[in-house]
Amino acid sequence: MVDIKTQNRRELPILTSMQLFLMTVGYAGVQVAFSVQTGNMGRIFQTLGTDPTKLGFFFILPPLAGMITQPLVGMFSDKTWIPKLGRRIPYLIGGCFVSLIVLLLLPNTGSFGFGYGSLTALWFGAVTVLFMDLSANVSMQPFKMIIPDMVNQSQTDKAWSLQNIWGSLGGVIAFMFPFILTTFGVPNTAARGVVPDSVKISFYVAAGILLLSTIFTLKNVKEYDPETLAYYHGFANADKKHESLLDILKHAPKVFWTLGIVEFFIWFGIPYMWTYSTGALSENIWGVSDPASAGYQAAGNWFGILQAVYSIVAIIVGLFFQKLNNSTRKGAFFLSLIAGGLGFLVVAYGHTHLTSFIGFVLIGIGWIAIISIPFTILTNALNGMHDGVYLGLFNCFICIPQIVASIASFAIFPAVGKSMAHMLAIAGVFLMIGGCLIFIVKEEK
């Protein structure tokens, strides 16, 4: 605990590298759980017999869960303090508990005898995904909120980049699971309508890693108590009046809204990567579209490898992003998203393993910018009073475009000839538009 009586400045302390490590490394476990789901959702639902034209329905659920959950977690955790646990960590524990249950249920959806293509199987899978995303969002938010709570503004670029490096590492692990298990002889195909063992075991291992990371964070991260937090952020704890979400939103900094415009275009395209990549790779490289075929399941494994590729690239680029500052941040964002958009186009219209590999390298450059730079810009503009709420509400700018994109896919997918490759191209165009719009954002402190 910091002795606030001897502290002469109302400025968050400069943290050591070890403190930043302990604060951020647990995010890897949360991302393992989240990534094993996002990386296999399209594969699972097509294996269950979902009509490809209706895939967008299932991808409405994750952002809807995030849009509802994250602002509430922010609002309630801003007012929470439990001795020996903290204000954000209790929500991590609750989210972890529910996630563990769902990670064990989701890959077994096709094994309960519902039948291939049955509404019961699809609805069971959809509800399970909804709970998975509710719990995953509850688990992720504490890691995001601890940064503005405890990190000095001079270290926010480093903290966000470091957290997302660990998150990307978690993604690498999750995305590689099915491929590695298949290499060691675990079956990668199953009866029609049943998820392969390579995917099931991946979910089980992810559940174990999430549990360990939660226990590690609980033991090693000690949050500031309300008085210390109020002191560092320059407000009296008693001054924190009860305000509704609408009242807080009215006083949001301008950068909150301009970043929201940028986020809309970016996150309109991103869900198409998760939804259509396996199908596009299967058609472009293997020349098959039947989810029960060995070629399609091989494409699912290859998509996992490619996601690991973009995560590794994100880790490498993230090391350089730790050194960004006010004069270089937006330029780096613009160039990264142009690269990411071009990557989607390369994947969409390439027909070899090499072209898809190159495409996802470019996507990785864009990805680390997407998940780090906007949060740095936003948290630098916050004053500490309602940081949890603002970060939660900001997540709506990520969730709403995903919902819009999923609904729009019901019209767009048939309009482009039911070509999954064309859907990836659309994602690339929207990503580049988002990159260009970063210059409407004026950074604040």
C-alpha positions as CSV (number, residue, x, y, z in Angstrom):
1,M,0.0,0.0,0.0
2,V,1.2,3.5,-0.8
3,D,1.6,5.9,2.0
4,I,-0.5,8.8,0.8
5,K,0.6,11.0,3.6
6,T,4.1,11.2,2.2
7,Q,3.1,11.4,-1.4
8,N,3.5,15.0,-2.6
9,R,2.1,14.7,-6.1
10,R,-1.3,13.6,-7.3
11,E,0.2,11.4,-10.0
12,L,0.1,7.6,-10.4
13,P,3.5,6.0,-9.6
14,I,5.8,4.8,-12.3
15,L,5.5,1.0,-12.2
16,T,8.3,-1.4,-12.6
17,S,8.5,-3.8,-15.5
18,M,7.6,-6.7,-13.1
19,Q,4.5,-4.8,-11.8
20,L,3.4,-4.3,-15.4
21,F,4.1,-8.0,-16.1
22,L,2.0,-9.2,-13.2
23,M,-0.8,-6.8,-14.0
24,T,-1.1,-7.9,-17.7
25,V,0.0,-11.4,-18.1
26,G,-3.2,-13.0,-16.9
27,Y,-5.0,-11.5,-19.9
28,A,-3.4,-14.3,-21.9
29,G,-5.6,-16.9,-20.2
30,V,-8.7,-14.9,-20.9
31,Q,-7.8,-14.6,-24.5
32,V,-7.1,-18.3,-24.8
33,A,-10.7,-19.0,-23.7
34,F,-12.1,-16.2,-25.9
35,S,-10.0,-17.1,-29.0
36,V,-10.7,-20.9,-28.9
37,Q,-14.3,-19.9,-29.2
38,T,-14.0,-17.2,-31.9
39,G,-11.6,-19.3,-33.9
40,N,-13.9,-22.3,-34.0
41,M,-17.4,-20.8,-34.0
42,G,-17.9,-20.8,-37.7
43,R,-16.5,-24.3,-37.9
44,I,-18.7,-25.6,-35.1
45,F,-21.9,-24.2,-36.4
46,Q,-21.3,-25.3,-40.0
47,T,-20.5,-28.7,-38.6
48,L,-23.8,-28.7,-36.8
49,G,-25.5,-28.1,-40.1
50,T,-26.1,-24.3,-40.2
51,D,-27.0,-22.8,-43.5
52,P,-24.0,-20.5,-44.5
53,T,-26.5,-17.8,-45.4
54,K,-27.6,-17.8,-41.7
55,L,-24.2,-17.8,-40.1
56,G,-24.5,-14.1,-39.3
57,F,-27.2,-14.8,-36.8
58,F,-24.8,-16.6,-34.5
59,F,-22.3,-13.8,-34.7
60,I,-24.8,-11.3,-33.4
61,L,-24.7,-12.9,-30.0
62,P,-21.1,-12.2,-29.0
63,P,-21.2,-8.4,-29.6
64,L,-24.7,-8.2,-28.1
65,A,-23.4,-9.8,-24.9
66,G,-20.4,-7.4,-24.8
67,M,-22.6,-4.3,-25.4
68,I,-24.8,-5.2,-22.4
69,T,-22.2,-6.7,-20.1
70,Q,-19.2,-4.4,-20.3
71,P,-20.9,-1.1,-19.4
72,L,-22.6,-2.8,-16.4
73,V,-19.3,-4.3,-15.2
74,G,-17.7,-0.9,-15.5
75,M,-20.5,0.9,-13.6
76,F,-20.7,-1.6,-10.8
77,S,-17.0,-2.2,-10.4
78,D,-16.4,1.6,-10.2
79,K,-18.4,1.4,-7.0
80,T,-17.1,-2.0,-5.7
81,W,-14.5,-2.6,-3.0
82,I,-14.1,-6.0,-1.4
83,P,-11.2,-6.2,1.0
84,K,-8.5,-8.7,-0.1
85,L,-10.1,-9.0,-3.6
86,G,-10.4,-5.4,-4.8
87,R,-12.8,-3.6,-7.1
88,R,-12.2,-5.2,-10.6
89,I,-10.9,-8.7,-9.6
90,P,-14.2,-10.0,-8.1
91,Y,-15.7,-9.7,-11.6
92,L,-12.8,-11.6,-13.1
93,I,-13.5,-14.5,-10.7
94,G,-17.3,-14.5,-11.5
95,G,-16.6,-14.4,-15.3
96,C,-14.1,-17.2,-15.0
97,F,-16.5,-19.5,-13.2
98,V,-19.2,-19.2,-15.9
99,S,-16.7,-19.5,-18.7
100,L,-15.4,-22.8,-17.4
101,I,-18.8,-24.3,-17.5
102,V,-19.5,-23.1,-21.0
103,L,-16.1,-24.1,-22.4
104,L,-17.0,-27.7,-21.4
105,L,-20.5,-27.5,-23.0
106,L,-20.0,-25.7,-26.3
107,P,-17.9,-28.2,-28.3
108,N,-20.2,-31.0,-27.2
109,T,-23.3,-29.4,-28.7
110,G,-23.4,-32.0,-31.6
111,S,-22.8,-34.9,-29.2
112,F,-26.1,-34.7,-27.3
113,G,-28.2,-36.4,-29.9
114,F,-30.1,-33.3,-31.2
115,G,-29.5,-34.2,-34.8
116,Y,-27.6,-32.7,-37.7
117,G,-29.2,-29.3,-38.7
118,S,-31.9,-29.5,-36.0
119,L,-33.2,-26.3,-34.5
120,T,-32.6,-27.8,-31.0
121,A,-28.9,-28.3,-31.6
122,L,-28.5,-24.8,-33.2
123,W,-30.4,-23.1,-30.4
124,F,-28.4,-25.0,-27.7
125,G,-25.2,-23.9,-29.4
126,A,-26.5,-20.3,-29.7
127,V,-27.5,-20.0,-26.1
128,T,-24.2,-21.6,-25.0
129,V,-22.2,-19.0,-27.1
130,L,-24.3,-16.2,-25.6
131,F,-23.3,-17.3,-22.0
132,M,-19.7,-17.8,-23.2
133,D,-19.5,-14.2,-24.4
134,L,-21.3,-12.8,-21.4
135,S,-18.7,-14.5,-19.1
136,A,-15.8,-13.7,-21.4
137,N,-16.7,-10.0,-21.4
138,V,-17.0,-10.0,-17.6
139,S,-13.5,-11.6,-17.4
140,M,-11.8,-9.3,-19.9
141,Q,-13.0,-6.0,-18.5
142,P,-11.1,-6.1,-15.2
143,F,-7.8,-6.3,-17.1
144,K,-8.8,-3.3,-19.2
145,M,-9.9,-1.2,-16.3
146,I,-6.9,-1.9,-14.1
147,I,-4.7,0.1,-16.6
148,P,-6.4,3.5,-16.2
149,D,-6.8,2.8,-12.4
150,M,-3.1,2.1,-11.7
151,V,-0.9,3.1,-14.7
152,N,0.8,6.4,-15.1
153,Q,-0.1,8.2,-18.3
154,S,3.5,8.1,-19.5
155,Q,3.3,4.2,-19.4
156,T,-0.2,3.7,-21.0
157,D,1.2,2.9,-24.4
158,K,3.5,0.3,-22.9
159,A,0.8,-1.1,-20.6
160,W,-1.8,-1.5,-23.4
161,S,0.7,-2.9,-25.8
162,L,2.0,-5.3,-23.2
163,Q,-1.4,-6.5,-22.3
164,N,-2.3,-7.1,-25.9
165,I,1.0,-8.9,-26.5
166,W,0.0,-11.4,-23.8
167,G,-3.5,-11.5,-25.2
168,S,-2.1,-12.3,-28.7
169,L,0.1,-15.0,-27.2
170,G,-3.0,-16.5,-25.7
171,G,-4.6,-16.3,-29.1
172,V,-1.6,-18.2,-30.6
173,I,-2.0,-21.0,-28.1
174,A,-5.7,-21.3,-28.7
175,F,-5.6,-21.1,-32.5
176,M,-2.8,-23.8,-32.7
177,F,-4.6,-26.3,-30.5
178,P,-6.6,-28.2,-33.1
179,F,-3.6,-28.3,-35.5
180,I,-1.2,-29.6,-32.9
181,L,-3.7,-32.2,-31.5
182,T,-4.3,-33.4,-35.1
183,T,-0.6,-33.8,-35.6
184,F,-0.4,-36.0,-32.6
185,G,-3.1,-38.3,-33.9
186,V,-6.3,-36.8,-32.3
187,P,-9.2,-37.3,-34.8
188,N,-9.9,-34.1,-36.8
189,T,-13.1,-35.5,-38.4
190,A,-16.2,-37.0,-36.8
191,A,-19.7,-38.2,-37.7
192,R,-21.8,-35.7,-39.5
193,G,-23.1,-33.1,-37.0
194,V,-20.5,-33.9,-34.4
195,V,-17.6,-31.6,-33.5
196,P,-14.2,-33.4,-33.9
197,D,-12.2,-34.4,-30.8
198,S,-9.4,-32.0,-31.8
199,V,-11.7,-29.1,-31.3
200,K,-13.3,-30.5,-28.1
201,I,-10.0,-31.1,-26.4
202,S,-8.9,-27.6,-27.4
203,F,-11.8,-26.2,-25.4
204,Y,-11.0,-28.3,-22.3
205,V,-7.4,-27.2,-22.3
206,A,-8.5,-23.6,-22.7
207,A,-10.7,-24.0,-19.6
208,G,-7.7,-25.2,-17.6
209,I,-5.5,-22.3,-18.7
210,L,-8.2,-19.7,-17.9
211,L,-8.6,-21.1,-14.4
212,L,-4.8,-21.0,-13.8
213,S,-4.5,-17.4,-15.1
214,T,-7.4,-16.2,-12.9
215,I,-5.7,-17.8,-9.8
216,F,-2.4,-16.2,-10.7
217,T,-3.9,-12.7,-11.1
218,L,-5.9,-13.0,-7.9
219,K,-2.6,-13.8,-6.0
220,N,-0.4,-11.2,-7.6
221,V,-2.4,-8.1,-8.5
222,K,-3.3,-5.8,-5.5
223,E,-5.5,-2.9,-6.5
224,Y,-5.5,0.5,-4.8
225,D,-8.1,1.0,-2.2
226,P,-10.7,3.7,-2.8
227,E,-8.9,6.4,-0.8
228,T,-5.6,5.8,-2.5
229,L,-7.2,5.7,-5.9
230,A,-9.1,8.9,-5.3
231,Y,-5.9,10.6,-4.1
232,Y,-3.9,9.6,-7.2
233,H,-6.6,10.7,-9.6
234,G,-7.1,14.0,-8.0
235,F,-10.6,13.8,-6.6
236,A,-12.1,13.3,-3.2
237,N,-13.7,9.9,-2.8
238,A,-16.7,11.5,-1.3
239,D,-17.1,13.6,-4.5
240,K,-18.0,10.6,-6.6
241,K,-21.8,11.3,-6.8
242,H,-24.3,8.7,-8.0
243,E,-24.8,9.3,-11.7
244,S,-26.7,7.3,-14.3
245,L,-25.1,5.9,-17.4
246,L,-26.8,8.6,-19.4
247,D,-25.4,11.4,-17.1
248,I,-21.9,10.0,-17.4
249,L,-22.2,9.7,-21.1
250,K,-23.2,13.3,-21.4
251,H,-19.8,14.3,-19.9
252,A,-17.7,12.0,-22.1
253,P,-14.7,13.6,-23.6
254,K,-15.0,14.4,-27.3
255,V,-12.3,11.8,-28.2
256,F,-14.8,9.2,-26.9
257,W,-17.2,10.0,-29.8
258,T,-14.6,10.5,-32.6
259,L,-13.0,7.2,-31.8
260,G,-16.4,5.7,-31.9
261,I,-16.7,6.7,-35.6
262,V,-13.3,5.0,-36.3
263,E,-14.3,1.9,-34.4
264,F,-17.6,1.5,-36.4
265,F,-15.8,1.0,-39.7
266,I,-13.2,-1.3,-38.2
267,W,-15.5,-3.6,-36.4
268,F,-18.0,-3.8,-39.2
269,G,-15.5,-5.8,-41.1
270,I,-13.7,-7.8,-38.4
271,P,-16.6,-10.3,-37.7
272,Y,-16.5,-11.4,-41.3
273,M,-13.0,-12.8,-40.7
274,W,-14.3,-15.0,-37.9
275,T,-17.4,-16.0,-39.9
276,Y,-16.2,-16.7,-43.4
277,S,-12.5,-17.4,-43.3
278,T,-12.7,-21.2,-42.9
279,G,-15.2,-21.4,-45.7
280,A,-13.2,-19.1,-48.0
281,L,-10.0,-21.0,-47.4
282,S,-11.7,-24.3,-48.0
283,E,-13.1,-23.1,-51.3
284,N,-10.0,-21.2,-52.5
285,I,-7.3,-23.8,-51.5
286,W,-9.0,-27.1,-51.1
287,G,-11.8,-26.6,-53.6
288,V,-14.5,-28.0,-51.2
289,S,-17.5,-26.6,-49.3
290,D,-18.9,-29.6,-47.4
291,P,-18.3,-29.1,-43.7
292,A,-18.1,-32.9,-43.2
293,S,-15.3,-33.3,-45.7
294,A,-11.7,-33.8,-44.6
295,G,-10.7,-30.8,-46.8
296,Y,-13.1,-28.5,-45.0
297,Q,-11.8,-29.6,-41.5
298,A,-8.2,-29.2,-42.8
299,A,-9.1,-25.7,-43.8
300,G,-10.4,-25.2,-40.2
301,N,-7.0,-26.2,-38.9
302,W,-5.2,-24.0,-41.4
303,F,-7.4,-21.1,-40.3
304,G,-6.2,-21.8,-36.8
305,I,-2.6,-21.6,-37.9
306,L,-3.2,-18.4,-39.8
307,Q,-4.8,-16.8,-36.7
308,A,-1.7,-17.9,-34.8
309,V,0.3,-16.2,-37.5
310,Y,-1.4,-12.9,-37.1
311,S,-1.2,-13.1,-33.3
312,I,2.6,-13.7,-33.5
313,V,2.9,-10.7,-35.9
314,A,0.9,-8.7,-33.4
315,I,3.2,-9.6,-30.6
316,I,6.3,-8.5,-32.6
317,V,4.7,-5.3,-33.8
318,G,3.4,-4.7,-30.3
319,L,7.0,-4.5,-29.0
320,F,7.5,-1.5,-31.2
321,F,4.2,0.0,-30.3
322,Q,5.3,0.3,-26.6
323,K,7.5,3.2,-27.8
324,L,4.7,5.2,-29.5
325,N,3.9,8.8,-28.4
326,N,1.5,11.6,-29.3
327,S,3.4,12.5,-32.5
328,T,3.6,8.9,-33.9
329,R,0.5,7.1,-32.6
330,K,-2.0,8.1,-35.2
331,G,0.4,7.6,-38.1
332,A,1.2,4.1,-36.9
333,F,-2.5,3.3,-36.6
334,F,-3.2,4.5,-40.2
335,L,-0.4,2.5,-41.8
336,S,-1.2,-0.6,-39.8
337,L,-4.9,-0.6,-40.8
338,I,-4.0,0.0,-44.5
339,A,-1.8,-3.1,-44.2
340,G,-4.5,-5.1,-42.5
341,G,-7.1,-4.2,-45.1
342,L,-4.7,-5.2,-47.9
343,G,-4.2,-8.5,-46.0
344,F,-7.9,-9.3,-46.2
345,L,-7.9,-8.7,-50.0
346,V,-4.9,-11.0,-50.4
347,V,-6.6,-13.8,-48.4
348,A,-9.9,-13.3,-50.3
349,Y,-8.4,-13.6,-53.8
350,G,-5.3,-15.8,-53.2
351,H,-5.5,-19.5,-53.9
352,T,-2.4,-20.9,-52.2
353,H,-1.2,-21.5,-48.6
354,L,1.5,-18.8,-49.2
355,T,-0.9,-16.1,-50.2
356,S,-3.1,-16.8,-47.2
357,F,0.0,-16.7,-45.0
358,I,1.1,-13.4,-46.4
359,G,-2.4,-12.0,-46.0
360,F,-2.6,-12.9,-42.3
361,V,0.8,-11.4,-41.6
362,L,-0.6,-8.1,-42.9
363,I,-3.8,-8.6,-40.8
364,G,-1.6,-9.1,-37.7
365,I,0.0,-5.7,-38.3
366,G,-3.5,-4.1,-38.3
367,W,-4.8,-6.2,-35.4
368,I,-2.3,-5.0,-32.8
369,A,-3.1,-1.4,-33.7
370,I,-6.9,-2.0,-33.4
371,I,-6.7,-3.5,-29.9
372,S,-4.2,-1.1,-28.4
373,I,-4.0,2.4,-29.9
374,P,-7.6,3.4,-29.5
375,F,-7.6,2.4,-25.8
376,T,-4.4,4.4,-25.2
377,I,-6.0,7.5,-26.8
378,L,-9.2,7.0,-24.7
379,T,-7.6,6.3,-21.3
380,N,-5.3,9.3,-21.7
381,A,-8.4,11.5,-22.0
382,L,-10.1,10.1,-18.8
383,N,-9.8,11.7,-15.4
384,G,-10.3,8.6,-13.2
385,M,-13.8,9.4,-12.0
386,H,-15.7,6.9,-14.1
387,D,-13.0,5.1,-16.1
388,G,-14.7,1.7,-15.8
389,V,-18.0,3.0,-17.1
390,Y,-16.4,4.8,-20.0
391,L,-14.3,1.8,-21.1
392,G,-17.5,-0.3,-20.8
393,L,-19.5,2.1,-22.9
394,F,-16.7,2.5,-25.4
395,N,-17.1,-1.3,-26.0
396,C,-20.5,-0.5,-27.5
397,F,-18.6,1.2,-30.4
398,I,-17.0,-2.2,-31.0
399,C,-20.2,-4.3,-30.5
400,I,-22.8,-2.2,-32.4
401,P,-21.0,-2.4,-35.8
402,Q,-20.6,-6.2,-35.3
403,I,-24.3,-6.5,-34.8
404,V,-25.0,-4.3,-37.8
405,A,-22.5,-6.3,-39.9
406,S,-24.1,-9.6,-38.9
407,I,-27.6,-8.4,-39.8
408,A,-26.3,-6.9,-43.0
409,S,-24.7,-10.2,-44.0
410,F,-28.2,-11.6,-44.6
411,A,-28.4,-9.3,-47.5
412,I,-24.8,-8.8,-48.5
413,F,-23.8,-12.5,-48.6
414,P,-26.5,-13.4,-51.3
415,A,-25.7,-10.2,-53.1
416,V,-22.1,-11.1,-53.6
417,G,-23.1,-14.6,-55.0
418,K,-22.7,-16.3,-51.6
419,S,-19.0,-15.9,-51.9
420,M,-17.2,-16.1,-48.6
421,A,-14.1,-14.6,-50.3
422,H,-16.0,-11.5,-51.3
423,M,-17.1,-11.1,-47.7
424,L,-13.4,-11.0,-46.6
425,A,-12.8,-8.3,-49.3
426,I,-15.6,-6.2,-47.8
427,A,-13.9,-6.5,-44.4
428,G,-10.6,-5.3,-45.9
429,V,-12.2,-2.2,-47.4
430,F,-13.9,-1.2,-44.2
431,L,-10.7,-1.7,-42.3
432,M,-8.9,0.8,-44.6
433,I,-11.7,3.3,-44.2
434,G,-11.3,3.1,-40.4
435,G,-7.6,3.6,-40.7
436,C,-8.1,6.8,-42.7
437,L,-10.6,8.2,-40.2
438,I,-8.1,8.2,-37.3
439,F,-7.1,11.7,-38.4
440,I,-10.5,13.1,-37.3
441,V,-9.5,12.2,-33.7
442,K,-7.9,14.9,-31.6
443,E,-6.0,13.5,-28.7
444,E,-6.8,14.9,-25.2
445,K,-5.2,14.7,-21.8
